[in-house]
Amino acid sequence: MKKLGPTDLKRLHRDWARRSTGRVALLLEGVSSPYNVGAITRTAAAFKVEHLYLAGGTTSPGAAKAGKTALGTERYLSWSTFERGADAADAAREDGLAVVGLELADHAVPLFQLSVGPDVCVAIGNEDHGLTTGTLAACDAVAFIPQLGRVGSLNVATAAAIALFEVRRRDWAGSW
């Protein structure tokens, strides 16, 4: 076994892109750490997120410190800003996306059991407080990432990466 060269790597990525039929976006509410925003931006670019809806004072992917972590990948994304997360959720819905809050909340379902269709906007909240009550109410569904260890929550950038992979995995498997 050997590592893929540049041409083979491009072919591999093209093949997976062809298998991806769903549209995916992210709503970030109050994500204030530029390093978290940069990591989320890089992951979003890798999973072909079409748009970022930024709300509640979320750091811009274009900020210098966010760019250090994103390594220039912000150029592959578009974003818009909103004062409130609920307004961002409404905009995503108007763009034809189901809005799914990622939150440890009652009535939330495990992410792998989500049933909303392939066009999804995953809403992720502040590093400490999560999504606001108003944004949660504006979501079409709420899901959580099951965790087994003694730690009760994940870093917001890690949670975003897991959620984006699961959304794409379900699209690739045709399991909506």
N, CA and C of each residue as an Amber inpcrd file, in Angstrom:
protein
   528
   0.8430000  -1.1680000   0.0000000   0.0000000   0.0000000   0.0000000
   0.8900000   1.2330000   0.0000000   0.4730000   2.2420000  -0.7820000
   1.2290000   3.4960000  -0.8160000   0.2520000   4.6610000  -0.7650000
   0.7650000   5.7860000  -0.3180000  -0.0440000   6.9950000  -0.2680000
  -0.4250000   7.4240000  -1.6770000  -1.5720000   8.0850000  -1.7790000
  -2.0080000   8.5990000  -3.0760000  -1.2050000   9.8220000  -3.4630000
  -0.8890000   9.9190000  -4.7300000  -0.2340000  11.0980000  -5.2750000
  -1.2740000  12.1650000  -5.5660000  -0.8410000  13.3500000  -5.9650000
  -1.7720000  14.4520000  -6.2060000  -2.8840000  14.1400000  -7.2070000
  -2.5630000  13.4840000  -8.3110000  -3.5790000  13.1690000  -9.3200000
  -4.5860000  12.1590000  -8.7890000  -4.1050000  11.1170000  -8.1350000
  -5.0120000  10.1120000  -7.5640000  -5.8710000  10.7040000  -6.4500000
  -5.3120000  11.6060000  -5.6880000  -6.0650000  12.2650000  -4.6230000
  -7.1970000  13.1060000  -5.2040000  -6.9210000  13.8320000  -6.2840000
  -7.9650000  14.6200000  -6.9450000  -9.0750000  13.7120000  -7.4710000
  -8.7050000  12.5710000  -8.0470000  -9.7080000  11.6120000  -8.5440000
 -10.5780000  11.0920000  -7.4040000  -9.9450000  10.7580000  -6.2990000
 -10.6760000  10.2610000  -5.1310000 -11.6920000  11.2980000  -4.6450000
 -11.2530000  12.5420000  -4.4960000 -12.1580000  13.6000000  -4.0360000
 -13.2870000  13.8500000  -5.0330000 -12.9650000  13.8110000  -6.3300000
 -14.0020000  13.9950000  -7.3540000 -15.0530000  12.8950000  -7.2810000
 -14.6020000  11.6630000  -7.0560000 -15.5180000  10.5310000  -6.9500000
 -16.4910000  10.7260000  -5.7900000 -15.9750000  11.1300000  -4.6360000
 -16.8500000  11.3440000  -3.4790000 -17.7540000  12.5480000  -3.6810000
 -17.2690000  13.5670000  -4.3640000 -18.1160000  14.7350000  -4.6430000
 -19.2990000  14.3390000  -5.5210000 -19.0660000  13.4440000  -6.4930000
 -20.1540000  12.9760000  -7.3580000 -21.2060000  12.1980000  -6.5780000
 -20.7900000  11.5330000  -5.5310000 -21.7270000  10.7560000  -4.7080000
 -22.5390000  11.6330000  -3.7620000 -22.2040000  12.8750000  -3.6490000
 -22.8420000  13.7880000  -2.6990000 -23.9340000  14.5680000  -3.3930000
 -25.1710000  14.2760000  -3.0540000 -26.2930000  14.9540000  -3.6910000
 -26.9100000  16.0180000  -2.7980000 -26.7540000  15.8880000  -1.4890000
 -27.3660000  16.8220000  -0.5550000 -26.6080000  18.1300000  -0.4460000
 -27.3480000  19.1500000  -0.0800000 -26.7650000  20.4620000   0.1870000
 -26.5590000  20.5850000   1.6990000 -25.4030000  21.0980000   2.1010000
 -25.0720000  21.1960000   3.5160000 -24.5960000  22.6060000   3.8410000
 -25.0800000  23.1360000   4.9610000 -24.6670000  24.4490000   5.4440000
 -24.4790000  24.3700000   6.9590000 -23.8640000  25.3810000   7.5080000
 -23.6890000  25.4820000   8.9540000 -24.2140000  26.8230000   9.4390000
 -24.8480000  26.8020000  10.5970000 -25.2310000  28.0150000  11.3050000
 -24.3860000  28.0320000  12.5690000 -23.5840000  29.0640000  12.7460000
 -22.7670000  29.2060000  13.9400000 -23.3150000  30.3660000  14.7530000
 -23.7070000  30.0910000  15.9860000 -24.2800000  31.1290000  16.8440000
 -23.3690000  31.3610000  18.0540000 -22.8100000  32.5470000  18.1240000
 -22.0050000  32.9140000  19.2770000 -20.7060000  32.1470000  19.4210000
 -20.1970000  31.5860000  18.3370000 -18.9150000  30.8740000  18.3920000
 -17.8360000  31.9570000  18.3420000 -17.2440000  32.2430000  19.4900000
 -16.3990000  33.4270000  19.6030000 -14.9100000  33.1690000  19.4280000
 -14.4500000  31.9650000  19.6600000 -13.0240000  31.6880000  19.5320000
 -12.6170000  31.6600000  18.0610000 -11.6900000  32.5220000  17.6540000
 -11.2650000  32.4980000  16.2550000 -10.6280000  31.1660000  15.8660000
 -10.0240000  30.4850000  16.8170000  -9.4050000  29.1930000  16.5150000
 -10.4830000  28.1310000  16.2520000 -11.5630000  28.1660000  17.0090000
 -12.6720000  27.2520000  16.7260000 -13.3050000  27.5730000  15.3820000
 -13.5170000  28.8490000  15.0940000 -14.1020000  29.2320000  13.8040000
 -13.1730000  28.8170000  12.6630000 -11.8800000  28.9870000  12.8410000
 -10.9270000  28.5700000  11.8050000 -10.9570000  27.0750000  11.5700000
 -11.0080000  26.2940000  12.6590000 -11.0720000  24.8340000  12.5240000
 -12.3820000  24.4070000  11.8640000 -13.4800000  25.0370000  12.2450000
 -14.7780000  24.7290000  11.6370000 -14.7560000  25.1000000  10.1560000
 -14.1630000  26.2280000   9.8250000 -14.0640000  26.6710000   8.4270000
 -13.3060000  25.6520000   7.5860000 -12.1960000  25.1960000   8.1080000
 -11.3950000  24.2130000   7.3520000 -12.1730000  22.9150000   7.1490000
 -12.8380000  22.4490000   8.1830000 -13.6450000  21.2340000   8.0770000
 -14.8160000  21.4510000   7.1190000 -15.4510000  22.6180000   7.2030000
 -16.5770000  22.9280000   6.3110000 -16.1440000  22.9110000   4.8520000
 -14.9740000  23.4480000   4.5680000 -14.4690000  23.4350000   3.1980000
 -14.1920000  22.0040000   2.7440000 -13.6970000  21.1680000   3.6470000
 -13.3960000  19.7680000   3.2940000 -14.6640000  18.9770000   2.9860000
 -15.7760000  19.3170000   3.6520000 -17.0340000  18.5960000   3.4250000
 -17.9770000  19.3330000   2.4780000 -17.4560000  20.3240000   1.7600000
 -18.2050000  21.0750000   0.7540000 -19.4870000  21.7030000   1.3170000
 -19.3270000  22.3940000   2.4360000 -20.4220000  23.1830000   2.9910000
 -20.6430000  24.3560000   2.0520000 -21.8950000  24.6020000   1.7000000
 -22.1560000  25.6430000   0.7010000 -22.2510000  27.0410000   1.2890000
 -22.5870000  27.1560000   2.5850000 -22.7440000  28.4930000   3.1650000
 -22.6450000  28.4140000   4.6790000 -22.1100000  29.4760000   5.2730000
 -22.0870000  29.6280000   6.7260000 -23.0180000  30.7710000   7.0980000
 -23.9430000  30.5040000   8.0010000 -24.8270000  31.5300000   8.5500000
 -24.2640000  31.8680000   9.9180000 -23.7520000  33.0910000  10.0920000
 -23.0890000  33.4880000  11.3280000 -24.0180000  34.3870000  12.1290000
 -24.1830000  34.0820000  13.4090000 -25.1020000  34.8540000  14.2420000
 -24.5190000  35.0590000  15.6350000 -25.0950000  36.0500000  16.3250000
 -24.7820000  36.2440000  17.7320000 -23.3290000  36.5590000  18.0210000
 -22.6960000  37.3460000  17.1840000 -21.3160000  37.7330000  17.4350000
 -20.2840000  36.6770000  17.1010000 -20.6360000  35.7170000  16.2760000
 -19.6550000  34.7200000  15.8420000 -18.5120000  35.4100000  15.1150000
 -17.3140000  34.9980000  15.4170000 -16.1250000  35.5250000  14.7500000
 -16.1870000  35.2080000  13.2560000 -15.8300000  36.1680000  12.4340000
 -15.8450000  35.9660000  10.9880000 -14.7310000  35.0120000  10.5580000
 -15.0080000  34.1200000   9.6080000 -13.9480000  33.2840000   9.0610000
 -12.8360000  34.1070000   8.4100000 -13.1340000  35.3430000   8.0670000
 -12.1450000  36.2200000   7.4600000 -11.2310000  36.9090000   8.4660000
 -11.5020000  36.7470000   9.7650000 -10.6500000  37.3520000  10.7900000
  -9.2500000  36.7310000  10.7450000  -8.2500000  37.5390000  11.0200000
  -6.8600000  37.0820000  10.8970000  -6.5730000  35.8320000  11.7200000
  -6.9980000  35.8040000  12.9780000  -6.7070000  34.6380000  13.8300000
  -7.4670000  33.4000000  13.3640000  -8.6760000  33.5760000  12.8580000
  -9.4230000  32.4370000  12.3150000  -8.7160000  31.9000000  11.0760000
  -8.2070000  32.8050000  10.2580000  -7.5090000  32.4210000   9.0380000
  -6.2500000  31.6150000   9.2950000  -5.5980000  31.8730000  10.4350000
  -4.3890000  31.1070000  10.7680000  -4.7080000  29.6260000  10.9070000
  -5.8500000  29.3120000  11.5090000  -6.2440000  27.9250000  11.6870000
  -6.8840000  27.3710000  10.4200000  -7.6360000  28.2030000   9.7050000
  -8.3310000  27.7580000   8.4900000  -7.3670000  27.5220000   7.3310000
  -6.1770000  28.0700000   7.4210000  -5.1470000  27.8990000   6.3880000
  -5.6280000  28.3080000   4.9940000  -6.4100000  29.3910000   4.9320000
  -6.8560000  29.9100000   3.6370000  -8.1080000  29.2600000   3.0810000
  -8.6640000  28.2780000   3.7730000  -9.8340000  27.5730000   3.2380000
 -11.1040000  28.4170000   3.2520000 -11.0900000  29.5520000   3.9480000
 -12.2690000  30.4190000   3.9590000 -12.6000000  30.9080000   2.5560000
 -11.6320000  30.8920000   1.6500000 -11.8860000  31.3380000   0.2700000
 -12.8400000  30.4010000  -0.4700000 -13.0490000  29.2020000   0.0440000
 -13.9590000  28.2490000  -0.5940000 -15.3860000  28.3490000  -0.0750000
 -15.6220000  29.2320000   0.8840000 -16.9310000  29.3340000   1.5270000
 -17.5200000  30.7240000   1.3720000 -18.8290000  30.7730000   1.4290000
 -19.5220000  32.0580000   1.5170000 -20.1830000  32.1190000   2.8850000
 -20.4120000  33.3220000   3.3800000 -21.0900000  33.4600000   4.6710000
 -21.8730000  34.7550000   4.7150000 -22.8470000  34.7630000   5.5920000
 -23.6440000  35.9560000   5.8530000 -23.8280000  36.0680000   7.3550000
 -24.0430000  37.2850000   7.8400000 -24.1650000  37.5090000   9.2740000
 -25.5560000  37.9870000   9.6500000 -25.9590000  37.5870000  10.8450000
 -27.2760000  37.9210000  11.3920000 -27.1040000  38.2790000  12.8610000
 -27.9540000  39.1490000  13.3450000 -27.8890000  39.4780000  14.7680000
 -28.3010000  38.2840000  15.6240000 -29.3770000  37.6470000  15.2280000
 -29.9310000  36.5540000  16.0360000 -29.8610000  35.2230000  15.2800000
 -29.6680000  34.1640000  16.0480000 -29.6330000  32.8310000  15.4720000
 -30.9450000  32.4390000  14.8130000 -32.0580000  32.8750000  15.4030000
 -33.3680000  32.5470000  14.8290000 -33.5180000  33.1510000  13.4350000
 -32.9910000  34.3620000  13.2420000 -33.0370000  34.9910000  11.9090000
 -32.1790000  34.2170000  10.9160000 -31.0280000  33.7340000  11.3780000
 -30.1570000  32.9240000  10.5160000 -30.8470000  31.6200000  10.1470000
 -31.5420000  31.0090000  11.1170000 -32.2770000  29.7660000  10.8520000
 -33.3750000  30.0140000   9.8150000 -34.0710000  31.1300000   9.9380000
 -35.1090000  31.4680000   8.9610000 -34.5110000  31.6410000   7.5600000
 -33.3440000  32.2750000   7.4850000 -32.6890000  32.4710000   6.1870000
 -32.2760000  31.1270000   5.5770000 -31.7570000  30.2330000   6.4120000
 -31.3700000  28.9010000   5.9090000 -32.5980000  28.1500000   5.3950000
 -33.6950000  28.2500000   6.1300000 -34.9270000  27.5800000   5.7200000
 -35.4390000  28.1710000   4.4050000 -35.3560000  29.4930000   4.2600000
 -35.7580000  30.1470000   3.0090000 -34.8780000  29.6900000   1.8450000
 -33.6530000  29.2850000   2.1560000 -32.7380000  28.7630000   1.1310000
 -32.9780000  27.2740000   0.8560000 -34.0400000  26.7140000   1.4380000
 -34.4180000  25.3290000   1.1510000 -33.7530000  24.2770000   2.0220000
 -33.2200000  24.6850000   3.1630000 -32.5270000  23.7490000   4.0430000
 -33.3260000  23.4760000   5.3090000 -33.3140000  22.2320000   5.7580000
 -33.8630000  21.9000000   7.0750000 -32.8240000  22.3070000   8.1100000
 -33.2460000  22.9590000   9.1780000 -32.3200000  23.4360000  10.2000000
 -32.3360000  22.4670000  11.3770000 -31.1570000  21.9100000  11.6570000
 -31.0080000  20.9330000  12.7320000 -30.0740000  21.5020000  13.7840000
 -30.5900000  21.7060000  14.9810000 -29.7590000  22.1610000  16.0820000
 -28.9420000  21.0010000  16.6340000 -27.6920000  21.2410000  16.9220000
 -26.8390000  20.2380000  17.5470000 -26.6810000  20.6770000  18.9940000
 -27.4130000  19.9960000  19.8810000 -27.4810000  20.4500000  21.2660000
 -27.8510000  19.3020000  22.1910000 -27.3070000  19.3320000  23.3900000
 -27.6980000  18.3860000  24.4360000 -28.9560000  18.9590000  25.0750000
 -30.1120000  18.5310000  24.5920000 -31.3900000  19.0750000  25.0320000
 -32.4260000  17.9600000  25.1090000 -33.4470000  18.1760000  25.9410000
 -34.5130000  17.1670000  25.9910000 -35.1990000  17.1180000  24.6290000
 -35.6810000  15.9820000  24.2800000 -36.3350000  15.7110000  22.9990000
 -35.3720000  15.6860000  21.8110000 -34.0790000  15.8660000  22.0470000
 -33.1030000  15.7300000  20.9620000 -32.9250000  14.2450000  20.6600000
 -32.6680000  13.9310000  19.4060000 -32.4600000  12.5420000  18.9980000
 -30.9760000  12.3370000  18.6960000 -30.4990000  11.1060000  18.8080000
 -29.1070000  10.8620000  18.4060000 -28.9230000  11.2570000  16.9350000
 -27.8160000  11.8790000  16.6350000 -27.5640000  12.3970000  15.2880000
 -27.7510000  11.3400000  14.2090000 -27.3470000  10.1070000  14.4760000
 -27.4610000   9.0560000  13.4650000 -28.9070000   8.6350000  13.2150000
 -29.8490000   9.0420000  14.0640000 -31.2620000   8.7080000  13.8770000
 -32.0660000   9.8520000  13.2660000 -31.4080000  10.9190000  12.9550000
 -32.0640000  12.0990000  12.4140000 -32.7600000  11.7680000  11.0970000
 -33.9400000  12.3330000  10.9020000 -34.6930000  12.0830000   9.6810000
 -35.2170000  13.4080000   9.1390000 -34.3830000  14.1000000   8.3450000
 -34.7930000  15.3930000   7.8160000 -34.5830000  15.5400000   6.3120000
 -33.8630000  14.6540000   5.6810000 -33.5650000  14.7750000   4.2620000
 -32.1520000  15.2570000   4.0400000 -31.7070000  15.2340000   2.7920000
 -30.2930000  15.4960000   2.5000000 -29.8860000  16.9710000   2.4770000
 -30.8300000  17.9080000   2.4510000 -30.4940000  19.3330000   2.4120000
 -30.6100000  19.9010000   3.8200000 -29.4580000  20.0570000   4.4730000
 -29.4280000  20.3170000   5.9140000 -28.5220000  21.4890000   6.2570000
 -28.9640000  22.2760000   7.2120000 -28.1250000  23.2870000   7.8480000
 -27.9960000  22.8860000   9.3080000 -26.7890000  22.5720000   9.7400000
 -26.5400000  22.1840000  11.1300000 -26.2350000  23.4420000  11.9280000
 -27.0160000  23.6740000  12.9910000 -26.8380000  24.8450000  13.8530000
 -26.0290000  24.4500000  15.0800000 -24.9400000  25.1830000  15.3000000
 -24.0230000  24.8940000  16.3960000 -23.8380000  26.1740000  17.1960000
 -23.8770000  26.0440000  18.5280000 -23.8510000  27.2230000  19.3840000
 -22.5380000  27.5120000  20.0670000 -22.6080000  28.4890000  20.9280000
 -21.4800000  29.0000000  21.6990000 -20.7390000  27.8950000  22.4330000
 -19.4240000  28.0810000  22.5550000 -18.5470000  27.0880000  23.1810000
 -19.0140000  26.6830000  24.5850000 -19.5390000  27.6270000  25.3680000
 -19.9410000  27.3300000  26.7510000 -21.4470000  27.1100000  26.9150000
 -22.2380000  27.8980000  26.1980000 -23.6840000  27.9120000  26.4440000
 -24.5290000  27.2490000  25.3630000 -23.9190000  26.8400000  24.2690000
 -24.6750000  26.1960000  23.1990000 -25.5680000  27.1740000  22.4650000
 -26.6270000  26.6450000  21.9000000 -27.5990000  27.4560000  21.1580000
 -28.5270000  28.1820000  22.1250000 -28.9550000  29.3730000  21.7440000
 -29.9080000  30.1100000  22.5720000 -31.2900000  29.4540000  22.4790000
 -32.1280000  29.7690000  23.4180000 -33.4920000  29.2330000  23.4350000
 -34.2380000  29.6100000  22.1560000 -34.0530000  30.8480000  21.6880000
 -34.7200000  31.2930000  20.4680000 -34.2780000  30.5310000  19.2380000
 -33.0030000  30.2400000  19.1570000 -32.4950000  29.4880000  18.0150000
 -32.9620000  28.0420000  18.0790000 -32.9350000  27.4490000  19.2710000
 -33.4470000  26.0760000  19.4170000 -34.8940000  25.9930000  18.9550000
 -35.6940000  26.9860000  19.3310000 -37.1060000  26.9940000  18.9330000
 -37.2660000  27.1420000  17.4220000 -36.3030000  27.7770000  16.7640000
 -36.3810000  27.9890000  15.3170000 -35.9060000  26.7770000  14.5150000
 -35.3610000  25.7680000  15.1860000 -34.8560000  24.5710000  14.4900000
 -35.9950000  23.6330000  14.1050000 -35.8310000  22.9420000  12.9870000
 -36.7980000  21.9440000  12.5530000 -36.6510000  20.6500000  13.3440000
 -35.4510000  20.3890000  13.8290000 -35.1560000  19.1990000  14.6360000
 -33.9220000  19.5090000  15.4770000 -33.7490000  18.7350000  16.5360000
 -32.5640000  18.8910000  17.3890000 -31.9660000  17.5090000  17.5880000
 -30.6430000  17.4420000  17.4420000 -29.9340000  16.1720000  17.5730000
 -28.7380000  16.3460000  18.5090000 -28.2290000  15.2270000  18.9900000
 -27.0300000  15.2550000  19.8210000 -26.0860000  14.1540000  19.3760000
 -24.8340000  14.2860000  19.7720000 -23.8170000  13.2830000  19.4790000
 -23.6710000  12.4130000  20.7200000 -24.0370000  11.1280000  20.6450000
 -23.8920000  10.2600000  21.8110000 -22.4230000  10.1780000  22.2390000
 -22.2120000  10.2450000  23.5530000 -20.8670000  10.1800000  24.1140000
 -20.8390000   9.1240000  25.2110000 -19.7320000   8.4360000  25.3230000
 -19.6530000   7.2930000  26.2270000 -18.8010000   7.5310000  27.4670000
 -17.8760000   8.4390000  27.3920000 -16.9190000   8.6220000  28.4780000
 -17.4310000   9.5270000  29.5770000 -16.5270000   9.9270000  30.4120000
 -16.8650000  10.7690000  31.5500000 -16.9830000  12.2400000  31.1990000
 -16.5450000  12.6020000  30.0050000 -16.6490000  13.9910000  29.5670000
 -18.0370000  14.1960000  28.9690000 -18.7150000  15.2540000  29.3860000
 -20.1000000  15.4450000  28.9820000 -20.3250000  16.2590000  27.7360000
 -19.2630000  16.8310000  27.1790000 -19.4470000  17.6210000  25.9680000
 -18.1560000  17.6110000  25.1510000 -18.2740000  18.0710000  23.9170000
 -17.1370000  18.1170000  22.9910000 -16.7700000  19.5600000  22.6710000
 -15.5470000  19.7670000  22.2340000 -15.1540000  21.0500000  21.6840000
 -16.0660000  21.3420000  20.4960000 -16.4620000  22.5910000  20.3210000
 -17.4190000  22.9560000  19.2770000 -16.9090000  22.6100000  17.8760000
 -15.6160000  22.7670000  17.6210000 -15.0710000  22.4270000  16.3020000
 -15.0900000  20.9230000  16.0770000 -14.8410000  20.1610000  17.1280000
 -14.9000000  18.7010000  17.0270000 -16.3280000  18.2460000  16.7780000
 -17.2750000  18.8280000  17.4960000 -18.6850000  18.4860000  17.3020000
 -19.1280000  18.8150000  15.8770000 -18.6810000  19.9530000  15.3550000
 -19.0340000  20.3260000  13.9780000 -18.4880000  19.3070000  12.9860000
 -17.2490000  18.8610000  13.2070000 -16.6440000  17.8800000  12.3010000
 -17.4090000  16.5640000  12.3180000 -17.7670000  16.0990000  13.4980000
 -18.5270000  14.8430000  13.6030000 -19.8820000  14.9950000  12.9160000
 -20.5600000  16.1120000  13.1530000 -21.8840000  16.3380000  12.5600000
 -21.8020000  16.4120000  11.0360000 -20.8040000  17.1170000  10.5110000
 -20.6620000  17.2110000   9.0530000 -20.3730000  15.8490000   8.4370000
 -19.5240000  15.0660000   9.0800000 -19.2550000  13.7340000   8.5520000
 -20.5300000  12.8920000   8.5490000 -21.2890000  12.9270000   9.6350000
 -22.5060000  12.1070000   9.7130000 -23.5350000  12.5370000   8.6730000
 -23.6850000  13.8320000   8.4590000 -24.6250000  14.3110000   7.4370000
 -24.2000000  13.8100000   6.0560000 -22.9160000  13.9370000   5.7430000
 -22.4270000  13.4450000   4.4480000 -22.5030000  11.9200000   4.3650000
 -22.1660000  11.2140000   5.4390000 -22.2240000   9.7530000   5.4330000
 -23.6330000   9.2760000   5.1250000 -24.6200000   9.9130000   5.7190000
 -26.0110000   9.5200000   5.4620000 -26.3950000   9.8120000   4.0210000
 -25.8860000  10.9030000   3.4730000 -26.1230000  11.2240000   2.0650000
 -25.4920000  10.1550000   1.1750000 -24.2340000   9.7920000   1.4360000
 -23.5470000   8.7910000   0.6320000 -24.2240000   7.4350000   0.7220000
 -24.7530000   7.1250000   1.8970000 -25.4040000   5.8220000   2.0930000
 -26.8580000   5.8340000   1.6230000 -27.3810000   7.0320000   1.2990000
 -28.7790000   7.1400000   0.8810000 -29.7350000   6.7730000   1.9940000
 -29.3500000   7.1090000   3.2300000 -30.1560000   6.6780000   4.3850000
 -30.9670000   7.7840000   5.0110000 -31.4710000   8.7060000   4.2010000
 -32.3660000   9.7280000   4.7430000 -33.7540000   9.1780000   4.7380000
